């Protein structure tokens, strides 16, 4: 195991800890890496297809377009 110094988004780390049920930064990052490594390319492709097929059910594309135009 190697030791690495990195900058971590504290809010995202806290959210990940809640979602993963971990207590330490180390456990959270290692659990997230394990999950990420376990997800196959097929799973990612299937998830992307689902997102593309259902995006209009939970995204307001007019709002997104306006935000992009206004630079937000």
TAWONOR-V769730 format. One record per helix or strand. SS is the DSSP state (2 for helix, 1 for strand). FROM is the first residue (numbers start at 1). LEN is the number of residues. If there is no record, write none. Layout:
ss=<SS	SS>
from=<FROM	FROM>
len=<LEN	LEN>
This chain:
ss=<2	2	2	2>
from=<10	25	41	61>
len=<11	14	18	10>
